[in-house]
Amino acid sequence: MDVRFIKTSGDDLGGVDSTLTHSVEPETEYTWEMNLTAPTKPGRYTTFYRMQTGHSVRFGHKVWADIRVVEPVAKPVE
């Protein structure tokens, strides 16, 4: 079965949908990494992901990334 980890909604943080590369047996875990890019403008950003079968059936819990971009703190002049 073709199973993908897809972005379902939220801010664009540059994550790329990915396909599981092997089957995952019941009661086991599968770990993957995703590179995201923080925006340059300060603010709060959230993006949501889900698992989806090749037949467009979403399943499992929502997974999200929630980040806050802040202005850099200036160092005091000595």
DRENKOLPA-34323 format. One record per atom (N, C-alpha, C, O, CB): atom name; x, y, z; residue number from 1. Coordinates in pm, 1 decimal. Each point is the difference from the previous one (the first is absolute). Glycine has a CB too. Layout:
BEGIN
> CA; X; Y; Z; NUM
...
This chain:
BEGIN
> N; 83.9; -117.5; 0.0; 1
> CA; -83.9; 117.5; 0.0; 1
> C; 88.6; 124.1; 0.0; 1
> O; 100.3; 5.8; 71.2; 1
> CB; -284.5; -130.3; 50.1; 1
> N; 147.5; 220.8; -199.4; 2
> CA; 72.9; 126.5; -8.7; 2
> C; -47.9; 90.2; 112.7; 2
> O; -116.1; 40.9; 0.9; 2
> CB; 143.6; -62.6; -252.9; 2
> N; 60.1; 53.6; 347.3; 3
> CA; -35.3; 86.0; 113.0; 3
> C; 93.7; 120.1; 0.5; 3
> O; 121.9; -13.2; -10.6; 3
> CB; -207.6; -184.8; 145.7; 3
> N; 24.2; 316.0; -122.5; 4
> CA; 77.4; 124.1; -1.9; 4
> C; -27.8; 80.6; 125.9; 4
> O; -106.1; -12.7; 61.2; 4
> CB; 100.9; 15.6; -312.5; 4
> N; 102.2; 80.4; 289.3; 5
> CA; -12.3; 97.3; 107.9; 5
> C; -13.7; 133.4; -71.1; 5
> O; 95.2; 47.1; -62.1; 5
> CB; 43.1; -183.6; 234.7; 5
> N; -257.5; 198.9; -164.2; 6
> CA; -28.6; 118.0; -82.0; 6
> C; -37.0; 121.5; 84.9; 6
> O; -51.1; -13.4; 111.1; 6
> CB; -24.4; -138.5; -293.7; 6
> N; 102.2; 270.0; 128.2; 7
> CA; -44.8; 124.5; 62.4; 7
> C; -147.8; 14.3; -31.4; 7
> O; -41.0; -12.1; -115.4; 7
> CB; 271.3; 122.8; 95.7; 7
> N; -311.5; -84.7; 123.9; 8
> CA; -144.3; 14.1; -20.7; 8
> C; -47.3; 143.6; 9.5; 8
> O; -98.8; 36.6; -63.5; 8
> CB; 71.5; -263.6; 153.9; 8
> N; 96.4; 309.7; -11.7; 9
> CA; -40.3; 140.5; 12.9; 9
> C; 107.1; 76.6; 75.4; 9
> O; 96.9; -57.5; 49.6; 9
> CB; -340.7; -6.5; -52.7; 9
> N; 224.5; 195.0; 10.6; 10
> CA; 90.9; 82.5; 77.7; 10
> C; 98.1; 77.9; -85.1; 10
> O; -11.6; 8.2; -122.3; 10
> CB; -11.6; -170.9; 303.3; 10
> N; 120.2; 219.7; -111.4; 11
> CA; 100.8; 83.5; -65.3; 11
> C; 98.3; -84.3; -79.7; 11
> O; 25.9; -115.7; 33.0; 11
> CB; -49.1; 283.6; 150.1; 11
> N; 77.4; -107.8; -288.8; 12
> CA; 99.2; -69.3; -82.5; 12
> C; 137.9; 16.1; 63.2; 12
> O; 58.8; 108.1; -3.5; 12
> CB; -197.1; -69.5; -205.6; 12
> N; 188.8; -146.6; 266.4; 13
> CA; 132.8; 0.7; 60.1; 13
> C; 98.6; -80.0; -84.3; 13
> O; 108.0; -35.0; 47.6; 13
> CB; -212.2; 58.9; 178.6; 13
> N; 68.3; -52.6; -349.4; 14
> CA; 91.4; -64.3; -93.0; 14
> C; 12.6; -151.0; 14.3; 14
> O; 84.2; -60.2; -66.7; 14
> CB; 35.3; 270.6; 67.6; 14
> N; -199.6; -273.2; 83.0; 15
> CA; 6.6; -145.7; 15.1; 15
> C; -47.8; -69.8; -126.2; 15
> O; -90.7; 48.3; -67.8; 15
> CB; 54.9; -24.1; 314.2; 15
> N; 96.5; -137.4; -277.7; 16
> CA; -35.0; -76.1; -119.5; 16
> C; -72.7; -127.2; 42.7; 16
> O; 46.9; -71.5; 88.6; 16
> CB; 152.7; 165.0; -215.9; 16
> N; -315.2; -122.3; 64.0; 17
> CA; -71.0; -124.3; 27.3; 17
> C; 94.4; -117.2; -22.7; 17
> O; 85.6; 5.1; -88.4; 17
> CB; -306.5; 99.3; 22.1; 17
> N; 205.5; -210.5; 146.2; 18
> CA; 90.5; -113.1; -16.0; 18
> C; -77.6; -131.6; -0.7; 18
> O; -106.2; -11.3; 61.4; 18
> CB; 288.9; 142.2; 51.1; 18
> N; -128.4; -229.5; -182.5; 19
> CA; -58.1; -133.3; -9.0; 19
> C; 75.5; -92.5; 93.1; 19
> O; 123.0; 2.5; 3.9; 19
> CB; -195.2; 36.7; -242.4; 19
> N; -0.7; -121.6; 314.3; 20
> CA; 66.0; -98.7; 84.4; 20
> C; 74.4; -96.9; -90.2; 20
> O; -51.5; -40.9; -104.0; 20
> CB; -125.2; 62.9; 285.3; 20
> N; 297.0; -58.5; -141.8; 21
> CA; 85.2; -81.3; -86.5; 21
> C; -12.0; -149.3; 25.7; 21
> O; 48.2; -80.1; -80.0; 21
> CB; 106.1; 270.6; 71.2; 21
> N; -217.6; -229.4; 118.9; 22
> CA; -22.0; -142.7; 24.8; 22
> C; -123.1; -18.2; 87.1; 22
> O; -49.2; 96.4; 58.7; 22
> CB; 296.2; -142.7; -78.8; 22
> N; -297.1; -75.7; 29.1; 23
> CA; -121.2; -23.3; 79.6; 23
> C; 31.0; 13.3; 148.5; 23
> O; 112.1; -24.6; 44.4; 23
> CB; -202.4; -128.4; -222.7; 23
> N; -11.0; 192.1; 253.2; 24
> CA; 11.4; 16.3; 144.5; 24
> C; -99.1; -97.1; 63.6; 24
> O; -120.5; 8.2; -24.0; 24
> CB; 191.9; 238.5; 5.1; 24
> N; -20.7; -336.4; 98.2; 25
> CA; -84.8; -100.4; 63.8; 25
> C; -80.7; 61.9; 113.9; 25
> O; 42.6; 99.9; 58.0; 25
> CB; 123.2; -278.7; -119.4; 25
> N; -282.5; 120.9; 94.7; 26
> CA; -79.3; 50.1; 111.8; 26
> C; 83.1; 3.5; 128.7; 26
> O; 86.5; -84.6; 22.6; 26
> CB; -294.8; -5.9; -131.5; 26
> N; 179.7; 190.1; 191.8; 27
> CA; 65.4; 18.9; 129.8; 27
> C; 150.0; 30.0; -10.8; 27
> O; 73.7; -20.0; 96.6; 27
> CB; -243.8; -133.3; -1.1; 27
> N; 215.7; 200.6; -210.8; 28
> CA; 139.8; 39.7; -17.3; 28
> C; 3.1; 148.5; -37.2; 28
> O; -104.4; 60.7; -23.4; 28
> CB; 172.6; -296.8; -49.4; 28
> N; 49.5; 292.7; 67.6; 29
> CA; 16.7; 141.3; -31.7; 29
> C; 79.3; 17.7; -127.9; 29
> O; 79.6; -86.0; -37.8; 29
> CB; -90.3; 141.2; 280.3; 29
> N; -11.6; 56.2; -308.0; 30
> CA; 75.3; 40.5; -118.2; 30
> C; 41.5; 144.3; 23.7; 30
> O; -84.1; 83.7; 32.6; 30
> CB; -42.0; -243.8; -189.8; 30
> N; 251.8; 189.9; 141.7; 31
> CA; 49.8; 134.9; 24.3; 31
> C; 53.2; 59.0; -130.2; 31
> O; 69.5; -67.7; -75.7; 31
> CB; -12.5; 8.3; 314.7; 31
> N; -89.9; 185.3; -264.4; 32
> CA; 54.0; 69.9; -115.0; 32
> C; 29.7; 142.8; 40.5; 32
> O; -46.3; 47.3; 103.8; 32
> CB; -81.0; -194.9; -264.4; 32
> N; 204.3; 215.4; 78.8; 33
> CA; 34.9; 139.2; 26.2; 33
> C; -52.6; 86.0; -113.4; 33
> O; -14.7; -44.6; -113.8; 33
> CB; 220.7; -23.9; 243.1; 33
> N; -233.9; 193.1; -94.3; 34
> CA; -47.5; 95.0; -99.7; 34
> C; 69.3; 133.2; 25.9; 34
> O; 1.8; 48.3; 113.2; 34
> CB; -227.3; -166.5; -134.5; 34
> N; 281.5; 176.6; -81.4; 35
> CA; 62.8; 131.5; 12.1; 35
> C; -103.8; 107.4; -26.4; 35
> O; -67.7; -1.8; -102.9; 35
> CB; 291.1; -91.4; 31.6; 35
> N; -235.8; 186.7; 164.1; 36
> CA; -90.1; 113.1; -14.4; 36
> C; 83.0; 127.8; 4.0; 36
> O; 109.5; 2.1; 56.2; 36
> CB; -302.0; -129.9; 51.2; 36
> N; 139.9; 233.7; -166.9; 37
> CA; 70.8; 128.0; -3.5; 37
> C; -85.1; 106.0; 67.8; 37
> O; -114.7; 22.6; -38.4; 37
> CB; 233.2; -87.1; -175.2; 37
> N; -61.9; 129.2; 314.2; 38
> CA; -71.4; 107.0; 70.4; 38
> C; -7.8; 123.5; -88.9; 38
> O; 98.2; 35.7; -65.1; 38
> CB; -20.6; -125.0; 288.7; 38
> N; -193.3; 154.5; -227.1; 39
> CA; -12.1; 124.7; -75.9; 39
> C; 88.2; 109.7; 60.9; 39
> O; 43.5; -11.8; 114.6; 39
> CB; -279.0; -51.6; -179.8; 39
> N; 261.1; 167.4; -9.5; 40
> CA; 84.0; 109.4; 49.2; 40
> C; -79.9; 102.3; 79.6; 40
> O; 56.3; 69.5; 84.6; 40
> CB; 93.1; -103.2; -280.3; 40
> N; -279.7; 44.1; 170.2; 41
> CA; -84.5; 98.6; 68.6; 41
> C; -41.3; -53.5; 137.1; 41
> O; -44.3; -114.4; 9.9; 41
> CB; -40.3; 202.0; -232.1; 41
> N; 98.2; -6.9; 328.6; 42
> CA; -41.3; -44.4; 133.2; 42
> C; -148.1; -38.5; 3.4; 42
> O; -82.5; 59.2; -69.6; 42
> CB; 258.1; 89.1; 169.1; 42
> N; -207.2; -247.0; -18.6; 43
> CA; -138.4; -43.8; 14.9; 43
> C; -6.2; -146.6; 38.5; 43
> O; 102.9; -65.7; 15.5; 43
> CB; -174.9; 236.1; -183.1; 43
> N; -48.8; -220.6; 182.7; 44
> CA; -22.7; -141.1; 32.6; 44
> C; -43.3; -71.8; -126.9; 44
> O; -84.0; 49.4; -75.3; 44
> CB; 20.0; 6.0; 315.3; 44
> N; 122.0; -171.8; -262.3; 45
> CA; -26.9; -77.9; -120.4; 45
> C; -29.8; -144.4; 39.1; 45
> O; 70.2; -58.7; 82.3; 45
> CB; 79.5; 209.9; -220.1; 45
> N; -253.9; -207.3; 78.5; 46
> CA; -39.4; -137.8; 28.5; 46
> C; -33.7; -69.9; -130.5; 46
> O; -65.9; 57.5; -86.6; 46
> CB; -21.0; 7.5; 314.8; 46
> N; 131.6; -188.1; -242.3; 47
> CA; -33.8; -82.0; -115.8; 47
> C; -39.7; -139.1; 49.0; 47
> O; 56.1; -50.1; 97.5; 47
> CB; 103.2; 181.4; -247.1; 47
> N; -256.0; -193.7; 82.1; 48
> CA; -55.5; -129.0; 41.3; 48
> C; 25.0; -107.7; -105.2; 48
> O; -0.3; 26.2; -120.3; 48
> CB; -175.0; 94.4; 252.2; 48
> N; 197.1; -242.7; -82.6; 49
> CA; 27.1; -115.6; -85.9; 49
> C; -86.3; -118.5; 43.3; 49
> O; -44.4; -7.1; 114.6; 49
> CB; 281.1; 87.6; -153.2; 49
> N; -259.8; -173.1; -54.1; 50
> CA; -71.5; -125.1; 28.4; 50
> C; 58.9; -110.5; -86.8; 50
> O; 69.1; 25.6; -98.6; 50
> CB; -282.0; 99.9; 159.4; 50
> N; 183.5; -248.6; -21.2; 51
> CA; 31.6; -115.5; -83.6; 51
> C; -114.9; -15.4; -99.3; 51
> O; -114.6; 30.8; 32.8; 51
> CB; 250.1; -146.9; 152.9; 51
> N; -105.9; 68.7; -306.7; 52
> CA; -102.8; -18.3; -101.8; 52
> C; 34.0; -119.8; -86.6; 52
> O; 115.1; -18.6; -39.4; 52
> CB; -164.0; 264.9; 39.6; 52
> N; -51.8; -327.4; -29.7; 53
> CA; 20.7; -114.5; -89.6; 53
> C; 0.9; 47.4; -144.2; 53
> O; -34.0; 114.8; -28.6; 53
> CB; -76.7; -269.8; 193.6; 53
> N; 149.2; 67.4; -255.0; 54
> CA; -1.3; 31.8; -142.0; 54
> C; -139.3; 26.4; -53.8; 54
> O; -15.7; 53.5; -109.8; 54
> CB; 217.6; -190.9; 86.3; 54
> N; -303.9; 99.7; 101.2; 55
> CA; -139.2; 23.1; -40.3; 55
> C; -56.9; 125.5; 66.1; 55
> O; -121.7; 16.1; 8.9; 55
> CB; 91.9; -263.3; -39.4; 55
> N; 117.1; 334.8; 76.1; 56
> CA; -35.9; 129.4; 60.6; 56
> C; -78.8; -12.6; 130.1; 56
> O; -78.5; 88.5; 33.8; 56
> CB; 77.1; 5.0; -261.9; 56
> N; 21.8; -202.9; 300.9; 57
> CA; -64.1; -16.9; 130.6; 57
> C; 100.2; 41.8; 106.4; 57
> O; 106.3; -60.6; 12.9; 57
> CB; -254.8; -129.3; -96.9; 57
> N; 114.7; 293.5; 160.2; 58
> CA; 87.7; 47.6; 107.1; 58
> C; -28.2; -80.1; 126.5; 58
> O; -114.0; -37.9; 27.0; 58
> CB; 122.1; 270.7; -128.0; 58
> N; 98.2; -258.2; 178.6; 59
> CA; -17.2; -77.4; 122.1; 59
> C; 103.5; 42.3; 102.7; 59
> O; 95.8; 70.6; -31.6; 59
> CB; -188.6; -263.7; -99.8; 59
> N; 72.4; 149.2; 254.4; 60
> CA; 92.5; 33.0; 107.2; 60
> C; -22.3; 140.0; 53.5; 60
> O; -87.8; 73.2; -45.6; 60
> CB; 252.1; -227.4; -55.6; 60
> N; -82.9; 189.1; 198.7; 61
> CA; -10.4; 130.9; 63.7; 61
> C; 60.7; 108.7; -87.7; 61
> O; 88.5; -26.3; -81.5; 61
> CB; -80.6; -84.0; 305.8; 61
> N; -57.1; 233.3; -206.4; 62
> CA; 63.0; 114.9; -64.3; 62
> C; 136.2; 20.8; 64.9; 62
> O; 16.4; -18.9; 120.6; 62
> CB; -241.6; 126.9; -173.6; 62
> N; 321.7; -69.3; -27.8; 63
> CA; 133.8; 33.9; 47.6; 63
> C; 22.6; 144.6; -41.5; 63
> O; -38.8; 39.5; -109.9; 63
> CB; 128.3; -281.7; 92.6; 63
> N; -27.3; 321.4; 103.8; 64
> CA; 19.8; 139.2; -36.7; 64
> C; 135.0; 52.3; 47.0; 64
> O; 62.9; -52.3; 92.0; 64
> CB; -309.0; 85.2; -81.9; 64
> N; 286.5; 73.0; -78.3; 65
> CA; 116.8; 77.6; 41.3; 65
> C; -52.3; 138.9; 31.2; 65
> O; -70.6; 60.2; -80.9; 65
> CB; 236.9; -196.3; -61.8; 65
> N; -131.5; 186.8; 259.9; 66
> CA; -45.6; 130.5; 45.8; 66
> C; 124.6; 77.8; 42.5; 66
> O; 65.3; -35.7; 98.0; 66
> CB; -294.8; -54.4; -22.1; 66
> N; 262.0; 195.9; -149.5; 67
> CA; 121.1; 75.7; 31.1; 67
> C; -33.7; 147.3; 18.1; 67
> O; -102.6; 48.6; -47.6; 67
> CB; 241.9; -213.7; -81.4; 67
> N; -51.8; 233.9; 198.0; 68
> CA; -13.3; 144.2; 17.7; 68
> C; 131.2; 63.4; -43.4; 68
> O; 106.5; -33.5; 51.9; 68
> CB; -273.3; 7.6; 140.2; 68
> N; 158.4; 116.8; -286.5; 69
> CA; 116.9; 74.4; -47.5; 69
> C; 0.4; 133.3; 73.2; 69
> O; -100.0; 71.9; -0.3; 69
> CB; 97.1; -185.1; -230.0; 69
> N; 115.3; 146.3; 292.8; 70
> CA; 11.5; 124.9; 75.3; 70
> C; 110.0; 87.3; -58.4; 70
> O; 89.5; -47.8; -69.7; 70
> CB; -171.6; -67.9; 276.8; 70
> N; 73.3; 244.8; -177.2; 71
> CA; 104.8; 93.4; -41.1; 71
> C; 128.2; -35.4; 74.4; 71
> O; -6.3; -38.4; 116.8; 71
> CB; -163.6; 222.1; -163.4; 71
> N; 286.1; -172.0; -17.7; 72
> CA; 125.6; -25.4; 71.1; 72
> C; 19.0; 102.7; 111.5; 72
> O; -37.6; 116.4; -13.7; 72
> CB; 138.7; -215.3; -195.7; 72
> N; -43.0; 54.4; 317.9; 73
> CA; 28.1; 90.4; 112.2; 73
> C; 135.2; 63.7; -22.9; 73
> O; 100.3; -68.7; -19.0; 73
> CB; -238.9; -70.4; 178.7; 73
> N; 140.5; 274.4; -157.5; 74
> CA; 126.5; 71.2; -21.0; 74
> C; 86.7; -12.9; 125.6; 74
> O; -48.7; 10.9; 112.5; 74
> CB; -63.6; 152.6; -272.5; 74
> N; 240.5; -186.6; 138.0; 75
> CA; 93.4; -5.9; 111.7; 75
> C; 32.4; 141.8; 45.5; 75
> O; 19.2; 88.6; -83.3; 75
> CB; 77.7; -306.7; -1.6; 75
> N; -90.5; 240.5; 215.2; 76
> CA; 33.0; 136.6; 47.0; 76
> C; 142.9; 36.0; -38.7; 76
> O; 89.1; -84.9; -0.8; 76
> CB; -249.9; 60.4; 193.9; 76
> N; 180.6; 151.7; -225.0; 77
> CA; 133.3; 50.1; -34.0; 77
> C; 75.1; 25.0; 130.1; 77
> O; -51.0; 65.3; 91.1; 77
> CB; -32.0; 40.7; -308.3; 77
> N; 203.5; -158.2; 224.7; 78
> CA; 79.8; 15.6; 123.0; 78
> C; 97.2; 113.9; -11.5; 78
> O; 74.7; 27.2; 94.0; 78
> CB; -96.4; -268.9; -50.6; 78
